[in-house]
């Protein structure tokens, strides 16, 4: 069962990687810290014990020096017995030749050459030596100090004192096992905490991954909920915004395709019906033939105009249209637009009222002319006969402001926010014979120049379009 559980773990999952990483880092950190503390404690104890041993040996050495000066070896032996403590503390005194004079233990007779004992040879050379070595009569670890006994510059002998580390090693071993147990408990608790921490990161990320996969599969508009007050929650909010935007774009795409299909279907159907009528004999009747040929020509031009507008709009939205940067006189630009629509306005008995000040700006004159013509075309189609169209152009700070207002029936307030959408014909009073892309193209041209266009309307007061263009080109 444990083998199956072990195999069921997804070792490549984010949760497992985070869990193992947190656990290993915690285990490594606590292990290093515990090892450092224990090593520091051991070193500190040894150093302190060596200092105490050195001080103790110095004090005994002074007493032994007094007795050696008087050749009182019996008193020296008494001092060894007084300061020695069975096997834990052993004190020995040697003469200047390295021969044993007195000892706190009775088992020293087994030692033949005392010069081989650590520290004795150095002490005979007037050097004080401290260190750790194996016991002379036992195999335990001991601290020792060997120091010369001098009086008036004369070497009287050597004092060697050692203390066992067995008790300290037992205590240190107990401490080691205690630390290891605490370390294992700490690592277990860290594993539990790391698991919760890893899940708090991994589960939201996996949820966002699944959410992104659903978005990639076309499931737009879903909502992602991450209840965390950190960057993951902010990322979830941005993903939700992206989902909403993608859903909106998908809806616009579907509506766009439906509108394009509808707009192209009508002229193609008309052409097909007309061609069938000509094939069925209408070509033999001159008045029908001429009318049908005119219908085919009109519908073909309508289809070509629609396709041209679609391509133009696509290039503008994709940013593939390169804008020329020329200095433009606003008066001359508006005069060109007026001359282009003058004949059409005269045929409907309409007139223009112009009020344009001296303004120079930088941009693409042909594209800006196209935008003005699209807006004027909209104003002419929806204006009453014998009415006026007002055009004004002024400079306001670092912008050129162009206002175009007609005297038509106006735009419904519910329709107004959508008039720049492609093919939108929500208000029947604003419908005409165009492709329905003119205002959308005009808006994209103005935006490509770094400007903006807005529309407003009052009941029975006509529609007003305000174009704001920067005087200087975009950097």
N, C-alpha and C positions, 0 to 999 in steps of 0.2 A: 504493500500500500504506500509506504514511504517512497519507494522507487517510482511508482506512478505519479505521486505528488511532485517528486523532484523533476520528472520528465515533463510534467504539465506546466512548469514555470516557463514563461516566455522570456528567455534570457536576452532577447534583442529588444524587448519592450522598454519604453522610456521609464516606466515605473521601476523596473528591475535595475536598470542602469543607475538611476538616481539613488535607489535604496542601497545598492552595493557601494556606490561612490561615497555616500554619506557615512555608511557603516565603516568602510575601510579607513576613511579620513579620521573619523572619530576614534576608531580602534588604534590607528597609528599614533594619533596625537596623545591619547591617554596612555598608551604603552610607553612612548618616549618620555612623557612627563613622569610616569611612575618610575621608570628606570633611572631617570636623571635624579629624582628625589632620593631613591634608595641608595644610589651610588654616592650622592652628596652626603647622605646621612652616614654611610659606612666610612667614607673618607674623613668626615668631621670627627667621628668617634675615634678612629685610629689616631688622628692627629692629637686629639685631646688626651687620649690614653698615653701616647708617646710623650707628650709634654709633662703629664703627671709622673710618668715613670722616670723621666730625666730629672725632674725636681726631687723625686724621692731618692734616686741614686746619688744625687749631689749631696743631699743631707746625710745619707748613710756614709758616703765617702769621707766626709769631714770627720765623722766619729771614728771611722776605721783608721784614718791617717793619724789621729792622736794616739791610738793604741799601737799602731805599727812603729811609731817613733820610740815608744817605750818597750818595744819587743814583747808586748803583752798579747800573745797569740790566743790565749784562753779567752780573754775578753773579746777578741775579734770573733771567735767562734760563738760566743754568747750573743753577740750582735747579729750574727747570721741567723741563729735560731730565733732571735726576737723578731726580726723583720721578715723571715721566711714564713710561708703559709702552705705547708705540705707541698702538693704538686701545682698549686695555682701560682704561687710566687716563689721563685728560687733565687737566692743571692749567693754569689761566690766571690772569694778574694784570692788573687794570685800574687805571687811575688814578682820581682822585676825580671825574673827569668822565665816566667810563664808557668811556674809550678803552683799547684793548688795549695793554699794555706788554710782556708776555712770554707765551709759550705753549709747551707740550710737543709741539705738532703744527705742521706747516708749512702746513696747508691752511686756516688761519683767514682768509686774505685774501678768501675768498668771502663772508664775513659782513660786511654793511654796517652794520647797526644792532645793536650789542651790547645795547642797553637792552631789546630784545625777547626776549633770551635769559632763560629762567626763572631767577629768583633774583638777577639783576644789579641791577635797579632797586631791589629791597628792600634789598639789601646796601649800596647807596649811601646808603640812608636809615638806616644803622646797625642793620640787622636781619639776624640770621643765619637763613638759610632752608635747609631740607632737604626733599627730596621725590623723586619719580620723574617722569621726563619722557623724551620721545624725544630721541635724539641730535641735536646741532646739525648735524653733518656726515654723519650716517648715520641710518637709521630704526630703529635698535635701541633697546630700553628701557634706561635708565640711571638709576642713583642719583646725585644731585648734592647738593652743599652749597655755598652761597655765603655768605661771611662778610666783614664789613668788617675792614680792616687799620688798626688805630689805634695811636697812640703819643702819650702825654701828652695825651690827649683830642682829638688831631687826626686826622682821617680821611686816611690816606695812600693808600688804594686799596681794591680788592676782590679777594679770592681766590675763585675758583670751581674746584671740583674735582668730577669725575664719574667713575664707574666703570661699565662695562657689566654687564648682567645676563644676557648671552647664555649664558654657561657655567652659571650657576645655573638658567636656564630650561631648558637641555638636561637638566641633572640632575633638575630637577623634573618634566620631561616623562617622562623615563625612570622616575622614581619613580611618576608617575601610571599609566603603562602597567603597571608591575610590580604596583601596588596593584589595578588593574582586573583583571589576570590572576589575582591571588590572590583577588580578590572573586568572579570567575566560578567559580574552583575551589571556593571556600568555598560559594557558592550551590549548586553541583552536589552537593557533599558534604551540604549541608543538605537538598537535595531528597531524597537517598537516605535520610538519617536521618529526615527528616520523613515520608517514605513509610512507613518501618518504624514510626515512632511513631503515625502516623495509622491504620495497620493494627492496631496493638496496641489502639487504642480502637474503631475502626470495626467490626472483625470480631466482637469479643464483643458489641457493641451490636446488630449485624445478626443475630447468632445468637440473642440474647435477643428481638429483634423477631420472628424466625421462630418462636421458642418460644411467644411470646405469641399469635401468629396461630394456632398449633396449639391452644393452650388455648382461644382464642375459637371454634375449630371443633369443640370438644368432645373433643379428644384429651387427656384428663386422665391424670395418672400418669406422663407422660414426665419424664425427668431431664435437666437442663441442667448441662453441665460447662464451667466457665470457669476455666482454670488461670492465674489472676493473683492476686497477693497485694495486692489493693487493694479499693476500694469496689465495683468491678464483680464481684468474686468474692462479696462480701457480698450484692450485689443478686441474683446467681445463686442463692445459698443461699436467700434469701427467696422467689424465684420457684419454686424446687423445693418449698419448704414450701407455698406457695400451690397448686402443682400437686397435691401430695399431699392437701391439704385439700379441693380441688375434687373430686379423685377420690373421696375419702371421702364428701363431700356428695352427689356424683352417685350413689354406691352406696347411700347412705341414702335418697336420693330414689326410686331405682328400687325399693328394698325397701319404702319407705313406700307407693308407688303399688300395688305388688303386694299388700301387706297390706290396704290399703284396698279394693282390688278384690275380694280374697278375702272380707274381712269383710262387704262389701255384697252380694256374690254369693249368699252362703248365705241370708240372710233373704229376699232377692228371689226366689230359686229356690223357697224354701218357700212364699212367698205365691203364686207363679205356679202351683205344683203344687196348692195348696189351692183356688185359684180354678177351675182346670180340673176338679178333682173336684166342686166345687159345680155347675159348669156341666153336668157329665155326670150329674147326678141326685142327688148326695148332699144337695142342698138339700131334697129331699123327705123325708129321714129326719132327724127332730128331733135325735136324739142325735149323729149325725154332723155335722149342720149347726152345732149349738152348739159342738162341739169344733173344727171347722174355722174358725168365726168367731173363737174364742179364739186359735187359732194365728195367724190373720191379725193380730189385735190385738197379740199378743206380738211377732211378727216386725216389725210396724210400729213398735212402741215401741223395739225393739232397734235398728232402723235409725235412728230419730230420736235415740236416745241416742248412737249412734256418730257421727252427723253433728254433734250438739251438742258432743261431746268433741273432734272434729277441729277445729271452728271455735274452740273455746275454746283448744285447744293452739296453733293457728295465731296467734291474737291474742296469746297470751302470748309466743311465740317472736319475733313481730314487734315486740313492745313496744307494741302498740296498745291494751293494756288499761291504763286509768288506775286506779291504786290510791288508795283513800281513806287518809288519814292520821288515825287516831283513837287515843286512848289505850285500850289493851286490858288488861283484867285477865285474866291467864293462867288463873286458876282458873275464871272464868266461861266463858272460851272452851272449855276442856276439858269443863266440865259440859254445855255445849250439844252438843258432839260426842257425849258419852256418852248424853245423852237421845235423840239421833237414832238411835243403834244399839241402844238398850236392849232394845226389843221383839224385835229380830232375835236378839240374844244369848240372851235368855231362851228363845226357841223351840228353841235348841240346847243349853240347859242350861249356858251359859257365864256367867262372872262377870268383873267388873272389879276390879282392885286399883289404887287411886289413891293417889299421894303427890305432892301439888303444894304448893309453898310460895308465899308472897305475892310475886308478880312482876308488874310493869306494863311493857308495851312499847308501841311505836307501830307501827301498820300498818293494813291493810285487814281488818277482822274477818271479813267474809263469805268473802274469798278464803282466809284462813288456816283458817277452818272447813272450806272445801272440801278443802284439802290434808289436814287431820287426818282427815276422813271417808274420803278415798280410801285413806289408810294403814290406818285401822281396818277398812275394807271388805276390804282385802287380808288383814289379820290374822284376821278372822272367817272368811273363806272357807277359809283354809288351816290353821285350828286344829282340833284334835280336839274332839268334843263333850265337855261337862262339864269343859272346861279353863278356864284363866284368861288374861286379857290384862292386862299390867302397863303402867300409864301413870305417868310421873314428870315433874315439871316443877320446875326449880330455876333459880337465878340464878348465873351464873359470870362474874365480872368485869363486862364490858359486854355480856353475851349472856344470852339465855334459852335453856335447854337442855331440850328435850322428848324423852323416850325412850318408845317404844312397842315392847313385846316380846310375842310370842305364844308358844304352846307347841306349835306345829305341827312338821312333819318337818324344817324348816329349808331352807336354800337351798344348792344345790351350789356349791362354791367356783369351779368353772368358769363357772357361770351368774351368780354374784354381781356381777361388774363390769358386766353388761348389763341388770340388771333395770329400770333407768330408761329403757331404750330403748323406742321406740314399737312396740307389737305384739309385743314379744319374748316368746316362749313356749318358750325353749330347755329349761326344766326341766318335764317333764310333771306333776311333783308340785305345781307352783304354778299350773297352768292352772285357769281357772274359767270362768264364764259371762259375764264382763265384756267390755268392748271392748278391754282390753289397754292402755288409755291412762291409767289412774288414777294410777300411780306417776310416769309422765312428766309429767302435769299437776301433780301435787304438787311435783315437783322444780322445775318452771318457776315456780310460785307462790313457793316458798321463795327461789329465786334472785332473783326480782323484788323481794323484800323485803331483798335484800342478805345473805341467809343461805345455808346449805347443808344438805344432807341426805345422810347416809351410811347404809349397810346392812351388817350383819354377821350371821354365822350360825355355829352349831356343830352338828355332827351330832346329831339327835334332841333339840336344845335350843331349837328355834324360831328365828325371825328377829327381829332387833332393828334398829329404825330410830331414828336420832338426828338431831334437827332442832336446828340452831343459828340463832337469830334475833338481830339487833342490837336493843338496847333503844331506840335512837333512830332516827328516820327517816333515809333517805339524803339527803345534801345535794345 
